[in-house]
Amino acid sequence: MSRRRSRRLAVPGAEQGVNAFKAEVMRKEGYAVDPAHPDDVKYEVAKSLGVPLTPGDNGHLTTEEAGHVGGRIGGSMVREMIRMAQERISQREQ
């Protein structure tokens, strides 16, 4: 039996901004992203990695396979957030 995680963000109402950020980052990574459905990019990422991710139940995936997909997306977002923070810090120091 799989557990379902809550996908609520800590800041109410931030979903639109987070989705736009995710779409922008993944577009920069070379993926085709529909801004109305940025979560769909995970299927494109999975396909490029050879991971058999499908809509619905993916209980057959190994932790490693799921981690490859999530890591590619999340890692790209974290790198971009760090870059943005460093840029803001350097602007304050000037």
N, CA, C and O of each residue as an XYZ file, in Angstrom:
376
protein
N       0.842     -1.168      0.000
C       0.000      0.000      0.000
C       0.889      1.233      0.000
O       1.820      1.329      0.799
N       0.610      2.164     -0.881
C       1.425      3.372     -0.962
C       0.821      4.473     -0.109
O      -0.394      4.559      0.069
N       1.706      5.314      0.414
C       1.259      6.463      1.188
C       1.151      7.649      0.256
O       1.947      7.789     -0.672
N       0.196      8.481      0.490
C       0.061      9.704     -0.290
C       0.569     10.842      0.566
O       0.146     11.015      1.709
N       1.482     11.616      0.002
C       2.012     12.765      0.705
C       1.118     13.955      0.456
O       0.488     14.068     -0.595
N       1.069     14.826      1.414
C       0.352     16.072      1.232
C       1.214     16.975      0.360
O       2.406     17.134      0.623
N       0.641     17.552     -0.646
C       1.387     18.403     -1.559
C       1.082     19.874     -1.321
O       1.241     20.703     -2.218
N       0.647     20.190     -0.118
C       0.378     21.588      0.203
C       1.681     22.317      0.476
O       2.591     21.790      1.117
N       1.747     23.534     -0.022
C       2.922     24.365      0.216
C       2.786     25.046      1.570
O       1.677     25.234      2.070
N       3.907     25.410      2.154
C       3.904     26.057      3.463
C       3.275     27.446      3.414
O       2.757     27.936      4.418
N       3.322     28.073      2.253
C       2.749     29.415      2.091
C       1.475     29.300      1.275
O       1.533     28.997      0.083
N       0.324     29.535      1.893
C      -0.934     29.441      1.146
C      -0.937     30.409     -0.034
O      -0.501     31.554      0.087
N      -1.429     29.939     -1.166
C      -1.517     30.773     -2.355
C      -0.256     30.840     -3.190
O      -0.221     31.560     -4.188
N       0.782     30.111     -2.811
C       2.054     30.171     -3.529
C       2.126     29.199     -4.711
O       3.118     29.184     -5.439
N       1.093     28.401     -4.901
C       1.127     27.367     -5.930
C       1.409     27.930     -7.323
O       2.217     27.373     -8.066
N       0.753     29.021     -7.675
C       0.922     29.596     -9.009
C       2.372     30.029     -9.236
O       2.933     29.773    -10.301
N       2.972     30.674     -8.255
C       4.364     31.114     -8.381
C       5.326     29.945     -8.459
O       6.273     29.968     -9.246
N       5.094     28.931     -7.654
C       5.964     27.752     -7.667
C       5.846     27.029     -9.006
O       6.854     26.600     -9.568
N       4.631     26.892     -9.517
C       4.447     26.234    -10.811
C       5.116     27.011    -11.934
O       5.718     26.416    -12.828
N       5.018     28.337    -11.897
C       5.669     29.162    -12.919
C       7.187     29.023    -12.835
O       7.863     28.941    -13.860
N       7.723     28.996    -11.611
C       9.161     28.834    -11.405
C       9.622     27.475    -11.932
O      10.633     27.386    -12.629
N       8.882     26.422    -11.599
C       9.222     25.074    -12.063
C       9.220     25.018    -13.586
O      10.127     24.445    -14.190
N       8.198     25.616    -14.210
C       8.117     25.611    -15.670
C       9.304     26.349    -16.275
O       9.891     25.881    -17.250
N       9.663     27.494    -15.709
C      10.790     28.283    -16.235
C      12.104     27.515    -16.119
O      12.887     27.471    -17.067
N      12.339     26.919    -14.968
C      13.590     26.181    -14.747
C      13.686     24.986    -15.696
O      14.735     24.758    -16.298
N      12.617     24.235    -15.831
C      12.665     23.050    -16.678
C      12.747     23.431    -18.155
O      13.312     22.680    -18.951
N      12.195     24.580    -18.532
C      12.335     25.069    -19.909
C      13.803     25.384    -20.189
O      14.315     25.084    -21.267
N      14.485     26.000    -19.192
C      15.910     26.297    -19.348
C      16.736     25.017    -19.459
O      17.803     25.012    -20.073
N      16.240     23.935    -18.862
C      16.930     22.643    -18.926
C      16.682     21.936    -20.263
O      17.249     20.874    -20.521
N      15.835     22.528    -21.110
C      15.603     21.969    -22.437
C      14.354     21.125    -22.581
O      14.168     20.468    -23.605
N      13.498     21.131    -21.580
C      12.266     20.342    -21.649
C      11.109     21.208    -22.127
O      11.041     22.396    -21.811
N      10.199     20.607    -22.890
C       8.994     21.307    -23.322
C       8.024     21.306    -22.145
O       7.650     20.247    -21.641
N       7.621     22.488    -21.716
C       6.772     22.598    -20.541
C       5.502     23.354    -20.897
O       5.551     24.436    -21.482
N       4.365     22.772    -20.538
C       3.086     23.464    -20.676
C       2.894     24.257    -19.390
O       2.726     23.659    -18.328
N       2.914     25.600    -19.456
C       2.793     26.411    -18.240
C       1.526     26.120    -17.438
O       1.495     26.329    -16.225
N       0.487     25.641    -18.113
C      -0.749     25.311    -17.410
C      -0.628     24.000    -16.629
O      -1.385     23.763    -15.687
N       0.313     23.162    -17.017
C       0.499     21.851    -16.372
C       1.988     21.550    -16.192
O       2.492     20.605    -16.799
N       2.704     22.327    -15.376
C       4.151     22.131    -15.259
C       4.539     20.780    -14.662
O       5.657     20.313    -14.880
N       3.637     20.145    -13.913
C       3.985     18.838    -13.343
C       4.100     17.752    -14.406
O       4.711     16.712    -14.162
N       3.522     17.982    -15.580
C       3.608     16.993    -16.645
C       5.035     16.805    -17.152
O       5.333     15.800    -17.799
N       5.915     17.755    -16.869
C       7.306     17.638    -17.314
C       7.981     16.408    -16.701
O       8.950     15.890    -17.257
N       7.471     15.941    -15.558
C       8.098     14.770    -14.931
C       8.019     13.544    -15.840
O       8.890     12.677    -15.775
N       6.987     13.457    -16.687
C       6.884     12.319    -17.602
C       7.925     12.414    -18.714
O       8.476     11.404    -19.152
N       8.186     13.636    -19.162
C       9.222     13.837    -20.176
C      10.606     13.532    -19.590
O      11.440     12.901    -20.240
N      10.836     13.990    -18.351
C      12.113     13.709    -17.678
C      12.278     12.205    -17.504
O      13.343     11.655    -17.788
N      11.224     11.540    -17.039
C      11.282     10.090    -16.832
C      11.593      9.367    -18.135
O      12.411      8.447    -18.160
N      10.946      9.782    -19.208
C      11.185      9.137    -20.511
C      12.639      9.309    -20.932
O      13.261      8.367    -21.423
N      13.187     10.521    -20.739
C      14.574     10.766    -21.147
C      15.559      9.949    -20.305
O      16.671      9.666    -20.750
N      15.153      9.574    -19.092
C      16.010      8.781    -18.213
C      15.743      7.279    -18.316
O      16.434      6.477    -17.688
N      14.741      6.906    -19.110
C      14.394      5.493    -19.248
C      13.622      4.946    -18.063
O      13.643      3.741    -17.816
N      12.942      5.812    -17.326
C      12.147      5.395    -16.165
C      10.688      5.265    -16.609
O      10.139      6.208    -17.179
N      10.045      4.108    -16.360
C       8.679      3.884    -16.826
C       7.617      4.545    -15.936
O       6.781      3.856    -15.351
N       7.651      5.860    -15.838
C       6.685      6.614    -15.035
C       5.424      6.831    -15.855
O       5.494      7.238    -17.015
N       4.285      6.564    -15.260
C       3.008      6.755    -15.943
C       2.058      7.504    -15.018
O       2.233      7.472    -13.801
N       1.045      8.185    -15.581
C       0.042      8.822    -14.723
C      -0.654      7.755    -13.881
O      -0.930      6.658    -14.367
N      -0.930      8.071    -12.648
C      -1.600      7.116    -11.767
C      -0.611      6.432    -10.842
O       0.379      7.029    -10.419
N      -0.888      5.184    -10.534
C      -0.080      4.425     -9.579
C       1.245      4.005    -10.198
O       1.284      3.406    -11.273
N       2.324      4.328     -9.501
C       3.665      3.941     -9.948
C       4.372      3.123     -8.871
O       5.585      3.232     -8.685
N       3.605      2.315     -8.176
C       4.143      1.500     -7.100
C       5.197      0.514     -7.552
O       5.947     -0.015     -6.732
N       5.261      0.261     -8.846
C       6.248     -0.677     -9.392
C       7.644     -0.053     -9.505
O       8.632     -0.768     -9.673
N       7.725      1.276     -9.413
C       9.032      1.936     -9.536
C       9.883      1.687     -8.302
O       9.374      1.592     -7.185
N      11.167      1.584     -8.520
C      12.078      1.481     -7.387
C      12.306      2.885     -6.827
O      12.035      3.880     -7.500
N      12.791      2.954     -5.626
C      13.121      4.238     -5.022
C      14.171      4.945     -5.863
O      14.123      6.163     -6.031
N      15.110      4.187     -6.387
C      16.166      4.765     -7.211
C      15.592      5.407     -8.479
O      15.986      6.513     -8.849
N      14.663      4.711     -9.142
C      14.064      5.255    -10.351
C      13.303      6.546    -10.060
O      13.462      7.540    -10.768
N      12.482      6.525     -9.023
C      11.713      7.716     -8.653
C      12.658      8.852     -8.261
O      12.403     10.013     -8.583
N      13.728      8.525     -7.580
C      14.703      9.529     -7.176
C      15.412     10.183     -8.337
O      15.739     11.368     -8.282
N      15.653      9.419     -9.395
C      16.291      9.987    -10.592
C      15.408     11.074    -11.199
O      15.895     12.137    -11.582
N      14.111     10.800    -11.282
C      13.185     11.769    -11.870
C      13.065     12.988    -10.970
O      13.243     14.119    -11.422
N      12.765     12.762     -9.706
C      12.610     13.873     -8.765
C      13.892     14.659     -8.573
O      13.863     15.879     -8.411
N      15.009     13.965     -8.591
C      16.304     14.626     -8.417
C      16.647     15.536     -9.576
O      17.223     16.606     -9.380
N      16.300     15.124    -10.776
C      16.572     15.941    -11.959
C      15.767     17.239    -11.877
O      16.294     18.318    -12.147
N      14.498     17.132    -11.505
C      13.641     18.317    -11.427
C      14.001     19.158    -10.209
O      14.247     20.358    -10.328
N      14.031     18.529     -9.040
C      14.321     19.256     -7.806
C      15.722     19.830     -7.786
O      15.934     20.949     -7.318
N      16.674     19.075     -8.288
C      18.058     19.551     -8.314
C      18.204     20.792     -9.169
O      18.923     21.724     -8.810
N      17.520     20.800    -10.301
C      17.558     21.976    -11.178
C      16.943     23.182    -10.491
O      17.453     24.296    -10.602
N      15.846     22.957     -9.783
C      15.182     24.066     -9.084
C      16.059     24.599     -7.953
O      16.145     25.811     -7.757
N      16.702     23.713     -7.215
C      17.572     24.142     -6.113
C      18.770     24.923     -6.650
O      19.132     25.962     -6.097
N      19.382     24.431     -7.718
C      20.513     25.163     -8.308
C      20.101     26.569     -8.726
O      20.847     27.524     -8.509
N      18.931     26.701     -9.317
C      18.455     28.018     -9.757
C      18.161     28.913     -8.549
O      18.470     30.104     -8.581
N      17.574     28.362     -7.495
C      17.305     29.165     -6.294
C      18.606     29.648     -5.655
O      18.678     30.785     -5.188
N      19.617     28.812     -5.630
C      20.926     29.206     -5.083
C      21.540     30.299     -5.943
O      22.082     31.271     -5.417
N      21.460     30.149     -7.261
C      21.989     31.168     -8.160
C      21.293     32.508     -7.924
O      21.948     33.549     -7.876
N      19.977     32.482     -7.780
C      19.213     33.710     -7.551
C      19.594     34.355     -6.213
O      19.742     35.574     -6.126
N      19.750     33.535     -5.183
C      20.120     34.064     -3.863
C      21.514     34.683     -3.909
O      21.728     35.761     -3.355
N      22.461     34.017     -4.562
C      23.812     34.567     -4.674
C      23.808     35.889     -5.429
O      24.530     36.820     -5.074
N      22.995     35.962     -6.464
C      22.890     37.198     -7.239
C      22.357     38.344     -6.369
O      22.869     39.461     -6.426
N      21.343     38.065     -5.577
C      20.776     39.095     -4.697
C      21.761     39.527     -3.624
O      21.848     40.709     -3.293
N      22.494     38.581     -3.087
C      23.492     38.923     -2.065
C      24.575     39.803     -2.663
O      24.979     40.791     -2.051
N      25.049     39.454     -3.858
C      26.089     40.264     -4.477
C      25.581     41.665     -4.824
O      26.362     42.616     -4.796
N      24.327     41.812     -5.143
C      23.748     43.131     -5.422
C      23.694     43.985     -4.152
O      23.899     45.197     -4.213
N      23.421     43.367     -3.014
C      23.375     44.094     -1.744
C      24.756     44.590     -1.334
O      24.891     45.637     -0.701
N      25.776     43.826     -1.701
C      27.144     44.171     -1.295
C      27.718     45.325     -2.120
O      28.751     45.888     -1.757
N      27.078     45.670     -3.194
C      27.608     46.731     -4.074
C      27.222     48.105     -3.584
O      27.584     49.105     -4.204
